[in-house]
Amino acid sequence: MELLERLPEVKETALFGKGMHAVTRDTNAAPAIQAIRTALAGAGFRTVKVESIVPTLEDVFVSLIEARDRAGAPQTEVRQ
């Protein structure tokens, strides 16, 4: 994960089961996909599949929780 997060094209990463999701900084994921493939190959990792996906609700939830944790913000309740 640290390897990918050092790439300028990658905003953040998270583990999902046996895989990993990487959020790109640009909506055009093609440069990030190529950078990820190159970085993993250079580090000796064998990649099975690198592809662009539409974020799921779980992706959004994990991204928000991790952003809050990185900011050191305490958990707050949401009230309407």
N, CA, C and O atoms as CSV, one atom per row, in Angstrom:
chain,resi,resn,atom,element,x,y,z
A,1,MET,N,N,0.828,-1.185,0.000
A,1,MET,CA,C,0.000,0.000,0.000
A,1,MET,C,C,0.879,1.258,0.000
A,1,MET,O,O,0.600,2.225,-0.709
A,2,GLU,N,N,1.937,1.224,0.803
A,2,GLU,CA,C,2.821,2.392,0.866
A,2,GLU,C,C,3.464,2.682,-0.482
A,2,GLU,O,O,3.633,3.841,-0.863
A,3,LEU,N,N,3.819,1.628,-1.198
A,3,LEU,CA,C,4.421,1.791,-2.517
A,3,LEU,C,C,3.485,2.555,-3.441
A,3,LEU,O,O,3.904,3.488,-4.127
A,4,LEU,N,N,2.219,2.157,-3.457
A,4,LEU,CA,C,1.257,2.811,-4.344
A,4,LEU,C,C,0.922,4.221,-3.879
A,4,LEU,O,O,0.738,5.115,-4.705
A,5,GLU,N,N,0.840,4.432,-2.576
A,5,GLU,CA,C,0.492,5.767,-2.069
A,5,GLU,C,C,1.596,6.787,-2.311
A,5,GLU,O,O,1.356,7.991,-2.219
A,6,ARG,N,N,2.799,6.321,-2.619
A,6,ARG,CA,C,3.885,7.242,-2.975
A,6,ARG,C,C,3.773,7.737,-4.411
A,6,ARG,O,O,4.436,8.703,-4.789
A,7,LEU,N,N,2.942,7.085,-5.207
A,7,LEU,CA,C,2.769,7.504,-6.604
A,7,LEU,C,C,1.954,8.795,-6.658
A,7,LEU,O,O,0.947,8.911,-5.958
A,8,PRO,N,N,2.365,9.760,-7.467
A,8,PRO,CA,C,1.611,11.015,-7.544
A,8,PRO,C,C,0.189,10.839,-8.089
A,8,PRO,O,O,-0.682,11.669,-7.831
A,9,GLU,N,N,-0.042,9.759,-8.840
A,9,GLU,CA,C,-1.367,9.517,-9.422
A,9,GLU,C,C,-2.350,8.914,-8.420
A,9,GLU,O,O,-3.554,8.902,-8.675
A,10,VAL,N,N,-1.860,8.415,-7.287
A,10,VAL,CA,C,-2.705,7.707,-6.320
A,10,VAL,C,C,-2.946,8.585,-5.101
A,10,VAL,O,O,-2.008,9.109,-4.500
A,11,LYS,N,N,-4.217,8.735,-4.748
A,11,LYS,CA,C,-4.602,9.542,-3.584
A,11,LYS,C,C,-4.547,8.713,-2.306
A,11,LYS,O,O,-4.011,9.167,-1.296
A,12,GLU,N,N,-5.103,7.490,-2.343
A,12,GLU,CA,C,-5.111,6.614,-1.168
A,12,GLU,C,C,-5.373,5.182,-1.593
A,12,GLU,O,O,-5.827,4.926,-2.708
A,13,THR,N,N,-5.083,4.249,-0.692
A,13,THR,CA,C,-5.328,2.835,-0.953
A,13,THR,C,C,-6.009,2.204,0.255
A,13,THR,O,O,-5.924,2.721,1.369
A,14,ALA,N,N,-6.684,1.083,0.021
A,14,ALA,CA,C,-7.319,0.329,1.103
A,14,ALA,C,C,-7.379,-1.138,0.700
A,14,ALA,O,O,-7.556,-1.463,-0.474
A,15,LEU,N,N,-7.230,-2.014,1.679
A,15,LEU,CA,C,-7.354,-3.451,1.425
A,15,LEU,C,C,-8.821,-3.833,1.344
A,15,LEU,O,O,-9.639,-3.356,2.129
A,16,PHE,N,N,-9.152,-4.695,0.392
A,16,PHE,CA,C,-10.503,-5.219,0.229
A,16,PHE,C,C,-10.386,-6.712,-0.021
A,16,PHE,O,O,-10.135,-7.141,-1.148
A,17,GLY,N,N,-10.566,-7.499,1.021
A,17,GLY,CA,C,-10.428,-8.943,0.892
A,17,GLY,C,C,-9.020,-9.299,0.484
A,17,GLY,O,O,-8.062,-8.918,1.157
A,18,LYS,N,N,-8.877,-10.031,-0.618
A,18,LYS,CA,C,-7.557,-10.420,-1.114
A,18,LYS,C,C,-6.968,-9.383,-2.049
A,18,LYS,O,O,-5.864,-9.562,-2.563
A,19,GLY,N,N,-7.698,-8.296,-2.272
A,19,GLY,CA,C,-7.246,-7.273,-3.200
A,19,GLY,C,C,-7.034,-5.936,-2.532
A,19,GLY,O,O,-7.117,-5.809,-1.310
A,20,MET,N,N,-6.761,-4.950,-3.347
A,20,MET,CA,C,-6.543,-3.604,-2.864
A,20,MET,C,C,-7.232,-2.631,-3.812
A,20,MET,O,O,-7.205,-2.816,-5.029
A,21,HIS,N,N,-7.840,-1.609,-3.259
A,21,HIS,CA,C,-8.430,-0.549,-4.055
A,21,HIS,C,C,-7.560,0.689,-3.912
A,21,HIS,O,O,-7.132,1.032,-2.810
A,22,ALA,N,N,-7.303,1.351,-5.017
A,22,ALA,CA,C,-6.535,2.597,-5.019
A,22,ALA,C,C,-7.417,3.691,-5.601
A,22,ALA,O,O,-8.025,3.518,-6.657
A,23,VAL,N,N,-7.480,4.808,-4.907
A,23,VAL,CA,C,-8.238,5.966,-5.384
A,23,VAL,C,C,-7.258,6.857,-6.134
A,23,VAL,O,O,-6.199,7.209,-5.615
A,24,THR,N,N,-7.625,7.219,-7.366
A,24,THR,CA,C,-6.744,8.050,-8.186
A,24,THR,C,C,-7.057,9.521,-7.981
A,24,THR,O,O,-8.157,9.883,-7.562
A,25,ARG,N,N,-6.085,10.360,-8.281
A,25,ARG,CA,C,-6.272,11.809,-8.137
A,25,ARG,C,C,-7.043,12.402,-9.320
A,25,ARG,O,O,-7.593,13.499,-9.219
A,26,ASP,N,N,-7.081,11.677,-10.432
A,26,ASP,CA,C,-7.728,12.164,-11.647
A,26,ASP,C,C,-8.830,11.181,-12.047
A,26,ASP,O,O,-8.713,9.979,-11.809
A,27,THR,N,N,-9.899,11.699,-12.655
A,27,THR,CA,C,-10.972,10.809,-13.096
A,27,THR,C,C,-10.537,9.914,-14.258
A,27,THR,O,O,-11.132,8.861,-14.486
A,28,ASN,N,N,-9.515,10.323,-14.985
A,28,ASN,CA,C,-8.931,9.469,-16.027
A,28,ASN,C,C,-7.947,8.536,-15.331
A,28,ASN,O,O,-6.834,8.941,-14.994
A,29,ALA,N,N,-8.352,7.299,-15.117
A,29,ALA,CA,C,-7.543,6.360,-14.341
A,29,ALA,C,C,-6.411,5.722,-15.141
A,29,ALA,O,O,-5.544,5.073,-14.555
A,30,ALA,N,N,-6.396,5.887,-16.448
A,30,ALA,CA,C,-5.392,5.208,-17.276
A,30,ALA,C,C,-3.953,5.503,-16.853
A,30,ALA,O,O,-3.164,4.564,-16.743
A,31,PRO,N,N,-3.570,6.769,-16.609
A,31,PRO,CA,C,-2.190,7.010,-16.161
A,31,PRO,C,C,-1.883,6.351,-14.813
A,31,PRO,O,O,-0.778,5.849,-14.607
A,32,ALA,N,N,-2.843,6.350,-13.908
A,32,ALA,CA,C,-2.632,5.720,-12.601
A,32,ALA,C,C,-2.491,4.204,-12.746
A,32,ALA,O,O,-1.648,3.591,-12.091
A,33,ILE,N,N,-3.308,3.610,-13.595
A,33,ILE,CA,C,-3.218,2.161,-13.810
A,33,ILE,C,C,-1.836,1.796,-14.334
A,33,ILE,O,O,-1.228,0.835,-13.863
A,34,GLN,N,N,-1.341,2.550,-15.298
A,34,GLN,CA,C,-0.008,2.276,-15.839
A,34,GLN,C,C,1.065,2.485,-14.779
A,34,GLN,O,O,1.996,1.686,-14.682
A,35,ALA,N,N,0.953,3.549,-13.981
A,35,ALA,CA,C,1.934,3.817,-12.921
A,35,ALA,C,C,1.919,2.709,-11.873
A,35,ALA,O,O,2.973,2.315,-11.373
A,36,ILE,N,N,0.733,2.202,-11.537
A,36,ILE,CA,C,0.610,1.115,-10.562
A,36,ILE,C,C,1.255,-0.152,-11.096
A,36,ILE,O,O,2.011,-0.814,-10.385
A,37,ARG,N,N,0.962,-0.495,-12.344
A,37,ARG,CA,C,1.563,-1.693,-12.952
A,37,ARG,C,C,3.084,-1.593,-12.960
A,37,ARG,O,O,3.779,-2.552,-12.627
A,38,THR,N,N,3.591,-0.430,-13.342
A,38,THR,CA,C,5.039,-0.219,-13.411
A,38,THR,C,C,5.671,-0.314,-12.027
A,38,THR,O,O,6.710,-0.953,-11.864
A,39,ALA,N,N,5.053,0.314,-11.033
A,39,ALA,CA,C,5.600,0.300,-9.674
A,39,ALA,C,C,5.603,-1.110,-9.093
A,39,ALA,O,O,6.586,-1.526,-8.480
A,40,LEU,N,N,4.515,-1.841,-9.282
A,40,LEU,CA,C,4.440,-3.198,-8.745
A,40,LEU,C,C,5.439,-4.121,-9.431
A,40,LEU,O,O,6.092,-4.927,-8.768
A,41,ALA,N,N,5.563,-4.013,-10.746
A,41,ALA,CA,C,6.519,-4.846,-11.483
A,41,ALA,C,C,7.950,-4.523,-11.049
A,41,ALA,O,O,8.771,-5.425,-10.878
A,42,GLY,N,N,8.243,-3.235,-10.873
A,42,GLY,CA,C,9.581,-2.819,-10.446
A,42,GLY,C,C,9.928,-3.289,-9.041
A,42,GLY,O,O,11.100,-3.472,-8.713
A,43,ALA,N,N,8.906,-3.484,-8.212
A,43,ALA,CA,C,9.124,-3.957,-6.842
A,43,ALA,C,C,9.087,-5.481,-6.754
A,43,ALA,O,O,9.226,-6.047,-5.670
A,44,GLY,N,N,8.898,-6.144,-7.898
A,44,GLY,CA,C,8.917,-7.604,-7.921
A,44,GLY,C,C,7.577,-8.261,-7.649
A,44,GLY,O,O,7.513,-9.476,-7.462
A,45,PHE,N,N,6.504,-7.482,-7.623
A,45,PHE,CA,C,5.173,-8.060,-7.416
A,45,PHE,C,C,4.596,-8.548,-8.731
A,45,PHE,O,O,4.771,-7.914,-9.772
A,46,ARG,N,N,3.914,-9.667,-8.678
A,46,ARG,CA,C,3.205,-10.176,-9.846
A,46,ARG,C,C,1.752,-9.741,-9.709
A,46,ARG,O,O,1.070,-10.161,-8.774
A,47,THR,N,N,1.275,-8.919,-10.610
A,47,THR,CA,C,-0.099,-8.449,-10.539
A,47,THR,C,C,-1.000,-9.344,-11.372
A,47,THR,O,O,-0.621,-9.794,-12.453
A,48,VAL,N,N,-2.174,-9.591,-10.868
A,48,VAL,CA,C,-3.140,-10.410,-11.580
A,48,VAL,C,C,-4.056,-9.524,-12.400
A,48,VAL,O,O,-4.296,-9.783,-13.579
A,49,LYS,N,N,-4.573,-8.466,-11.763
A,49,LYS,CA,C,-5.517,-7.598,-12.473
A,49,LYS,C,C,-5.448,-6.185,-11.890
A,49,LYS,O,O,-5.514,-6.003,-10.674
A,50,VAL,N,N,-5.318,-5.207,-12.751
A,50,VAL,CA,C,-5.405,-3.804,-12.373
A,50,VAL,C,C,-6.428,-3.200,-13.315
A,50,VAL,O,O,-6.233,-3.190,-14.530
A,51,GLU,N,N,-7.530,-2.691,-12.748
A,51,GLU,CA,C,-8.587,-2.156,-13.591
A,51,GLU,C,C,-9.289,-0.995,-12.902
A,51,GLU,O,O,-9.198,-0.830,-11.686
A,52,SER,N,N,-9.976,-0.210,-13.684
A,52,SER,CA,C,-10.777,0.897,-13.176
A,52,SER,C,C,-12.163,0.366,-12.810
A,52,SER,O,O,-12.768,-0.385,-13.575
A,53,ILE,N,N,-12.663,0.762,-11.638
A,53,ILE,CA,C,-13.999,0.346,-11.206
A,53,ILE,C,C,-14.789,1.563,-10.748
A,53,ILE,O,O,-14.216,2.609,-10.445
A,54,VAL,N,N,-16.094,1.420,-10.701
A,54,VAL,CA,C,-16.953,2.452,-10.123
A,54,VAL,C,C,-16.948,2.217,-8.615
A,54,VAL,O,O,-17.179,1.091,-8.174
A,55,PRO,N,N,-16.688,3.258,-7.809
A,55,PRO,CA,C,-16.641,3.062,-6.357
A,55,PRO,C,C,-17.973,2.547,-5.811
A,55,PRO,O,O,-19.044,2.992,-6.222
A,56,THR,N,N,-17.880,1.605,-4.880
A,56,THR,CA,C,-19.072,1.095,-4.213
A,56,THR,C,C,-19.344,1.939,-2.967
A,56,THR,O,O,-18.524,2.776,-2.589
A,57,LEU,N,N,-20.471,1.722,-2.345
A,57,LEU,CA,C,-20.779,2.407,-1.093
A,57,LEU,C,C,-19.719,2.058,-0.042
A,57,LEU,O,O,-19.341,2.912,0.760
A,58,GLU,N,N,-19.243,0.820,-0.043
A,58,GLU,CA,C,-18.197,0.416,0.902
A,58,GLU,C,C,-16.907,1.197,0.644
A,58,GLU,O,O,-16.239,1.616,1.590
A,59,ASP,N,N,-16.552,1.394,-0.629
A,59,ASP,CA,C,-15.366,2.186,-0.962
A,59,ASP,C,C,-15.475,3.597,-0.384
A,59,ASP,O,O,-14.528,4.110,0.212
A,60,VAL,N,N,-16.635,4.211,-0.567
A,60,VAL,CA,C,-16.849,5.576,-0.077
A,60,VAL,C,C,-16.773,5.602,1.444
A,60,VAL,O,O,-16.140,6.490,2.015
A,61,PHE,N,N,-17.406,4.644,2.101
A,61,PHE,CA,C,-17.403,4.576,3.554
A,61,PHE,C,C,-15.976,4.438,4.085
A,61,PHE,O,O,-15.572,5.176,4.984
A,62,VAL,N,N,-15.223,3.502,3.536
A,62,VAL,CA,C,-13.845,3.288,3.992
A,62,VAL,C,C,-13.005,4.538,3.755
A,62,VAL,O,O,-12.202,4.914,4.610
A,63,SER,N,N,-13.178,5.176,2.620
A,63,SER,CA,C,-12.430,6.386,2.308
A,63,SER,C,C,-12.724,7.498,3.317
A,63,SER,O,O,-11.808,8.182,3.772
A,64,LEU,N,N,-13.991,7.675,3.664
A,64,LEU,CA,C,-14.359,8.711,4.632
A,64,LEU,C,C,-13.821,8.402,6.029
A,64,LEU,O,O,-13.323,9.297,6.713
A,65,ILE,N,N,-13.917,7.157,6.448
A,65,ILE,CA,C,-13.407,6.764,7.768
A,65,ILE,C,C,-11.898,6.960,7.838
A,65,ILE,O,O,-11.386,7.490,8.824
A,66,GLU,N,N,-11.183,6.536,6.797
A,66,GLU,CA,C,-9.732,6.685,6.804
A,66,GLU,C,C,-9.319,8.151,6.759
A,66,GLU,O,O,-8.335,8.533,7.393
A,67,ALA,N,N,-10.053,8.972,6.023
A,67,ALA,CA,C,-9.748,10.404,5.978
A,67,ALA,C,C,-9.938,11.022,7.360
A,67,ALA,O,O,-9.133,11.849,7.788
A,68,ARG,N,N,-10.994,10.626,8.051
A,68,ARG,CA,C,-11.242,11.130,9.402
A,68,ARG,C,C,-10.126,10.688,10.344
A,68,ARG,O,O,-9.641,11.478,11.155
A,69,ASP,N,N,-9.723,9.431,10.236
A,69,ASP,CA,C,-8.656,8.917,11.100
A,69,ASP,C,C,-7.334,9.634,10.843
A,69,ASP,O,O,-6.602,9.946,11.782
A,70,ARG,N,N,-7.026,9.896,9.567
A,70,ARG,CA,C,-5.789,10.608,9.239
A,70,ARG,C,C,-5.805,12.030,9.790
A,70,ARG,O,O,-4.767,12.560,10.186
A,71,ALA,N,N,-6.980,12.640,9.814
A,71,ALA,CA,C,-7.097,14.009,10.306
A,71,ALA,C,C,-7.103,14.056,11.833
A,71,ALA,O,O,-6.988,15.129,12.426
A,72,GLY,N,N,-7.237,12.890,12.467
A,72,GLY,CA,C,-7.269,12.850,13.924
A,72,GLY,C,C,-8.559,13.399,14.498
A,72,GLY,O,O,-8.623,13.750,15.677
A,73,ALA,N,N,-9.586,13.475,13.667
A,73,ALA,CA,C,-10.871,14.020,14.111
A,73,ALA,C,C,-11.640,12.985,14.911
A,73,ALA,O,O,-11.670,11.815,14.529
A,74,PRO,N,N,-12.259,13.384,16.006
A,74,PRO,CA,C,-13.062,12.427,16.772
A,74,PRO,C,C,-14.343,12.065,16.036
A,74,PRO,O,O,-14.847,12.838,15.221
A,75,GLN,N,N,-14.853,10.895,16.330
A,75,GLN,CA,C,-16.091,10.443,15.694
A,75,GLN,C,C,-17.253,11.281,16.239
A,75,GLN,O,O,-17.340,11.524,17.443
A,76,THR,N,N,-18.127,11.710,15.358
A,76,THR,CA,C,-19.318,12.470,15.772
A,76,THR,C,C,-20.553,11.795,15.206
A,76,THR,O,O,-20.495,11.126,14.175
A,77,GLU,N,N,-21.650,11.976,15.881
A,77,GLU,CA,C,-22.916,11.420,15.403
A,77,GLU,C,C,-23.507,12.335,14.361
A,77,GLU,O,O,-23.302,13.548,14.384
A,78,VAL,N,N,-24.248,11.731,13.442
A,78,VAL,CA,C,-24.957,12.491,12.424
A,78,VAL,C,C,-26.412,12.587,12.852
A,78,VAL,O,O,-27.066,11.566,13.062
A,79,ARG,N,N,-26.914,13.781,12.981
A,79,ARG,CA,C,-28.313,13.982,13.398
A,79,ARG,C,C,-29.025,14.839,12.365
A,79,ARG,O,O,-28.436,15.721,11.741
A,80,GLN,N,N,-30.314,14.551,12.205
A,80,GLN,CA,C,-31.114,15.350,11.266
A,80,GLN,C,C,-32.089,16.199,12.039
A,80,GLN,O,O,-32.861,16.950,11.443
